[in-house]
């Protein structure tokens, strides 16, 4: 069945995308608003997180309870999540309830009440979120890793600190909304059992009159890098290792992805095999590719009891370094099969497709047809992956650990 | 959508739901065995065995199992609960024969001694991983306190001690008793041909030993008024669980109980949400309904700053009392139904979701419920049904467990 993808950019700069999936009953919508936590005002880090909670506490003609009731009555599951560069509003329900849901989203985006009297409650939740981070070793180690690994402000934690949260005011929230919430740069992607023309007409009607300038991307400053150990009395030691890769959209994107899959694509991949299966060093070990427009990296994670942490680190680093010795045809065949399956299975999920449409548009300014991805995946070969790995070998690691004892790091 | 069922001569049941528009097919082997079927000396064996199933057979080494799954691009895994051990894979339709071949083969594992010793380390690491997750520790201990002597209180992972002491032969004996054909259901959903699937499964599983694998104590659990505080000074937040009995998996009241839990404690728009989360008193507060064979329970939980725990506990108890005495409103019921409709429909759109629902449905009820039938069952829930379930399973005697910095609760 051919993919049915539609696109329309409104005159004010908001882009609408639809992938019509007529074999499902539901649809998912996804707004990417260029207002992530990298745009937190200096001194008020945590503002976007607070804003993302405040934004659904009343909008348009409805107060907080009425808005919540309206969403629930439509069966609309929704979430507002804060990324580094984007605030993401996601919702999913039966396709027939999407048009009234979009009306609610328009209120939330354009006419949020941001009620001053609820700010203390929301701040209390934000402070608890901050406290909880200390109880979650795996999340904690990642926060420190991102802070060191990415150019600022891309590695900035969305939670802020007690002090920066205390400086956030109803006025600063309103100012943020006025300055950062404009149609230009917003990507609205929809996937599911929807008709294009009525959707397009409705989106024009709801968002067509919205005015506003684009948010310029933040200025990046070079990352801190360097290794760190966070001392904590935990059962397991958390290990994260980061190294640079090429961004999404780069000519070598697929070979970079292929290389990461060789390391961590399935249970037969190198890290799982060498660290867990052959040595029983840990339960969880993986490598994840992460990207921004200008920079990308691979973050490897392992959690293991203190006594086995050194060996886990050594074996993991050894596997990363071994990549330049080459990969086998057999490994690449497994990588191709895994990627091919995931591309096709993604077409069964409205949420996955809505997310993929938005991300393709943000990075590439177009939606990649499935066949294009398939061809790129089919073209992966030991030679092309090796060539990539030689050009971008895993090295210059940033290593962050958390646990009882620091580890001896590779030189 | 069409439903099919076939029982092999040895008693293994195959169920399938065909959805021609799906892009993939999901298949799962549901073994009706879990931590509730364990004796204390083999605590954690079901879950450890689930790991060992991936460690190879006379035909495949552990690494070959992983390679063979990866080679067909399978998205595969397994999980163990109190009552079930499930092995599953989602694949593109053309790879179904290979998927059946691998899954059926690994369900007859060699349980080699060296693999067993190596995997012990992984299990101990998994126990360590959960040990560092306060929410999980609180959940596991609350379950233990509530079910008390009842086998549903058994730990799924076991302990470092029980796993260390476990022998390969004890695992083999457990396997021989529990992994008999009549105790296994194979569930398929998505894009596949029924006759082909039956032939594939029959060829691989038709010779599996038959037998019976009875389950002890399936009596309903009694309420247990009990309070326990586990003090962990190094934590920042307090985790609290509150448990009460609820209907069993095969009870017609399960739909009312599920709906009630959503009204009281869903993460959006529920009584708990407005009383605790919206005003910032607790970071999270929810109620969920868990059904098991022969019994069930409501799990209420919240996490907050330690100094607010006592007040939040009182607030939750007040809400539960109010619901107990006055029931819920028409509007609350209608909204809950809209949410359920949306969740059930969306949860059924992927073969993996349907395969799980189908396999579980068959394991517990020996009946097939299509998505539409499931929706009708939820839609039929009335205020009277909610009243009925409240009367039969009241919230007034609770098992409370708090884990965090607090030294005591009043």
Interface residues (C-beta under 8 A of the other chain):
Chain A: X23 X24 X25 X26 X64 X65 X68 X69 X71 X72 X73 X74 X75 X76 X77 X78 X92 X93 X94 X97 X120 X121 X122 X123 X124 X125 X128 X129 X131 X132 X134 X135 X136 X137 X138 X233 X234 X235 X236 X265 X266 X267 X268 X269 X272 X273 X276 X277 X278 X279 X280 X281 X282 X283 X284 X303 X304 X305 X308 X330 X333 X334 X336 X337 X338 X339 X340 X341 X342 X344 X345 X347 X348 X349 X350
Chain B: X21 X22 X23 X24 X54 X62 X63 X66 X67 X69 X70 X71 X72 X73 X74 X75 X76 X90 X91 X92 X118 X119 X120 X121 X122 X124 X125 X126 X128 X129 X131 X132 X133 X134 X234 X235 X236 X237 X268 X269 X274 X277 X278 X279 X280 X281 X282 X283 X303 X304 X305 X334 X335 X338 X339 X340 X341 X342 X343 X345 X346 X349 X350 X351
